[in-house]
Amino acid sequence: MDIRVLTSADGSVLEDVAEGVFDDAVDGALATEFLADPRHHICVAVDDGTVVGFASAVHYVHPDKPTELWVNEVGVAPAYQRRGLAKAILEALLSHARALGCAEAWVLTDEDNAPARALYNALGGQETPRTVMVTFALE
């Protein structure tokens, strides 16, 4: 199993993805755009040439606080779940964030998503009480 953070030269890696890893099929043009942006990051687990898990994130800067990493999404193919892959992927992504100079990383999940909450807690994450997420439909 190969776990690594992709670079702009790795677009072809996302051409072979196991069912259930992403919500939808990978769009080649969007993948190229994502990988070309130096603030976008994706760490994948590849088994025999097929992506079987991933975590994506964005690092960003503020005018008044240190650089942070926002973990946007984590996914593992059903056949590969409960093997520690999500943990290994996130560990690699967090290590990458440290190398980028990020002072903190954060992720959101649903309150009833017990597997995700257990994963994040196992990695040393601490839940923030009373956080409210607000979304805006822009389409």
Order of alpha helices (4+ residues) and beta strands (2+ residues): beta-alpha-beta-beta-beta-alpha-beta-alpha
